[in-house]
């Protein structure tokens, strides 16, 4: 297996690291029936890729074997953000696999992070809808679910393009990242309807950039809130 090195992994502030660790713990409470997990948002700039990358990293560090699929084929910034370098050979990724020019083994990379594997977007595609509807996405996710404990799929925002909803139809569950106090409730509601239409169960909503006035301690340690629906429909935190 080829290896990708992520060269720009900054150390996070303690409070952020602890909040993300709580997210990982709450994620584990959802159970093993969620293997293929969509991580998305309603609009750009809510922090979905930050959440997906760090959840992926933390799950790997906790002993899980987890693969992150960078499915934001139109505007992926992951390769440049983390200054990825390969240990040799052509750098191929999701679009190559979907087009049939590379096998799954060709596009899944080990990384310099423990337990964390990556299926990157090597080249962006302006209009990937045809590629996403050719049957290979479902085939790919099912195959990855056989190999790894979890498959995390970072997709474009749901309300911008149809890509996220298409991919959601092949996933077991979804985490919706919401900019707390910044994303209009109507957009969040629309995203939830799109997930429901795709048949993708909502695992939880990750409230990103939450500010709690008047309680400095709370504000420091709850920059990320995580909520999930219990079987009785009640909201848990």
C-alpha positions in Angstrom: 0.0 0.0 0.0 1.3 3.5 -0.9 1.7 6.0 1.8 0.7 9.7 2.0 2.4 12.0 4.5 0.4 14.9 5.9 3.0 17.6 6.5 0.9 20.5 8.0 -0.8 19.1 11.1 -0.8 21.8 13.7 -1.1 21.2 17.4 -4.6 22.2 18.5 -5.3 24.3 21.6 -6.0 22.1 24.7 -9.7 23.2 24.9 -10.3 22.3 21.2 -8.5 19.0 21.5 -10.7 18.1 24.6 -13.9 19.1 22.8 -13.0 17.0 19.8 -12.2 14.1 22.2 -15.7 14.4 23.6 -17.0 14.2 20.1 -15.1 11.0 19.5 -16.5 9.5 22.7 -20.0 10.4 21.8 -19.5 9.1 18.3 -18.6 5.7 19.8 -21.9 5.7 21.7 -23.7 5.5 18.4 -22.7 1.9 18.1 -21.0 -0.2 15.4 -24.0 -0.4 13.1 -22.9 2.9 11.6 -20.0 1.9 9.3 -20.3 4.3 6.4 -20.7 7.8 7.9 -21.3 11.0 6.0 -19.8 14.2 7.4 -21.3 17.3 5.8 -22.7 20.8 6.4 -25.4 23.0 5.0 -23.2 25.7 3.5 -19.4 26.2 3.0 -17.4 27.5 5.9 -19.0 25.6 8.8 -15.9 23.5 9.5 -17.0 20.1 8.2 -13.5 19.2 6.9 -11.9 20.3 10.1 -14.3 18.1 12.1 -14.0 15.1 9.7 -10.1 15.2 9.6 -9.8 15.5 13.4 -12.4 12.8 14.2 -10.6 10.6 11.7 -7.3 11.3 13.4 -8.6 10.7 16.9 -10.4 7.4 16.0 -7.1 6.2 14.6 -5.2 7.2 17.7 -7.8 5.3 19.8 -7.0 2.0 18.1 -9.6 2.0 15.3 -8.8 1.4 11.7 -10.6 4.2 9.9 -10.5 5.5 6.4 -11.4 9.1 5.4 -12.9 9.5 1.9 -12.4 13.1 0.6 -15.5 13.2 -1.6 -15.5 17.0 -2.0 -14.5 16.5 -5.6 -15.4 19.9 -6.8 -13.5 22.1 -4.3 -11.3 19.8 -2.1 -8.5 21.8 -0.3 -7.2 18.8 1.7 -4.2 18.1 -0.5 -2.9 21.7 -0.4 -4.0 22.4 3.2 -2.0 19.4 4.6 0.8 19.6 1.9 0.4 15.9 1.2 3.4 14.0 -0.3 3.3 10.5 -1.6 6.1 7.9 -1.2 6.2 7.3 -4.9 4.1 6.6 -8.0 1.3 8.6 -9.5 -0.9 10.4 -7.1 -4.4 9.1 -7.9 -7.6 9.5 -6.0 -11.4 9.3 -6.0 -12.1 10.7 -9.4 -9.7 8.2 -11.0 -11.5 5.3 -9.2 -14.9 6.6 -10.2 -13.8 7.0 -13.8 -12.5 3.4 -13.9 -8.9 4.3 -14.4 -7.7 3.1 -11.0 -8.5 0.3 -8.7 -9.6 0.7 -5.1 -6.2 -0.5 -3.9 -4.6 2.2 -6.1 -6.4 5.0 -4.3 -6.4 4.0 -0.6 -3.3 5.2 1.2 -1.8 4.6 4.5 -0.7 7.8 6.3 1.7 9.0 8.9 -1.1 8.9 11.4 -1.8 5.7 13.4 -4.8 3.7 12.2 -5.8 6.4 9.7 -6.1 5.7 6.0 -7.0 8.1 3.3 -8.8 8.0 0.0 -8.0 11.5 -1.4 -9.3 13.7 -4.2 -6.2 14.0 -6.4 -7.8 16.2 -9.0 -11.0 18.3 -8.7 -13.9 17.7 -11.1 -16.1 20.6 -12.2 -19.3 18.5 -12.6 -18.9 15.0 -11.0 -22.6 14.1 -11.0 -22.2 11.5 -13.7 -19.3 9.9 -11.9 -21.2 9.8 -8.7 -24.2 8.0 -10.3 -22.3 5.3 -12.2 -22.6 2.7 -9.4 -19.0 2.8 -8.3 -19.6 4.9 -5.2 -21.8 2.3 -3.5 -19.4 -0.4 -4.6 -16.5 1.5 -3.1 -18.1 2.3 0.2 -19.3 -1.3 0.7 -15.8 -2.6 0.0 -14.2 -0.1 2.4 -16.7 -1.0 5.1 -15.4 -4.6 4.8 -11.8 -3.5 5.4 -12.1 -0.8 8.1 -13.9 -0.2 11.4 -15.3 3.1 10.1 -15.6 4.8 6.7 -15.8 8.6 7.1 -17.0 10.5 4.0 -16.4 14.3 3.7 -18.8 15.7 1.2 -19.7 19.1 -0.3 -22.3 21.1 1.6 -25.8 19.7 1.1 -27.6 22.8 0.0 -25.0 23.9 -2.6 -24.9 20.9 -4.9 -26.5 17.5 -5.2 -23.3 15.5 -4.6 -23.7 15.2 -0.8 -27.3 13.9 -1.1 -26.2 11.4 -3.7 -23.5 10.0 -1.5 -25.7 10.1 1.6 -28.0 7.5 -0.1 -25.1 5.0 0.2 -24.2 5.8 3.9 -25.5 4.4 7.1 -25.6 7.7 9.0 -24.6 11.3 8.9 -23.1 13.9 11.1 -24.2 17.4 10.2 -21.8 20.2 11.1 -23.5 23.5 12.0 -21.9 26.9 12.7 -23.6 27.7 16.0 -25.4 31.0 15.7 -24.2 31.5 12.1 -26.2 29.1 10.0 -29.8 30.1 9.4 -32.2 27.6 10.9 -34.0 27.2 7.5 -30.9 25.9 5.9 -30.3 23.4 8.7 -33.9 22.3 8.3 -33.5 21.9 4.6 -30.3 19.8 5.1 -32.2 17.5 7.5 -34.9 17.0 4.9 -32.3 16.2 2.2 -30.7 13.5 4.5 -34.1 12.1 5.2 -35.0 11.9 1.5 -31.7 10.1 0.9 -32.5 7.6 3.5 -29.5 8.5 5.6 -30.1 8.4 9.4 -29.0 11.5 11.3 -26.5 10.4 14.0 -26.0 13.8 15.4 -25.5 17.5 14.9 -22.0 19.0 15.6 -22.3 22.6 16.8 -19.1 24.3 15.7 -17.9 27.7 16.9 -20.4 27.8 19.7 -20.2 30.9 22.0 -21.8 30.8 25.5 -21.9 34.3 27.0 -21.4 34.8 30.7 -19.6 31.6 31.5 -15.9 31.6 30.6 -15.3 28.1 31.7 -18.2 26.8 29.6 -17.1 28.8 26.6 -13.6 27.5 26.8 -14.5 23.8 26.9 -17.6 23.6 24.7 -16.5 25.1 21.4 -17.9 21.9 19.9 -21.3 20.6 21.0 -22.6 17.2 19.9 -26.2 16.1 20.0 -27.8 12.8 18.9 -31.3 11.5 18.9 -32.0 8.6 21.3 -34.4 5.8 20.3 -37.3 7.5 22.1 -36.7 10.7 20.1 -35.2 12.7 23.0 -32.2 14.8 22.4 -29.0 13.8 24.2 -25.8 15.7 24.7 
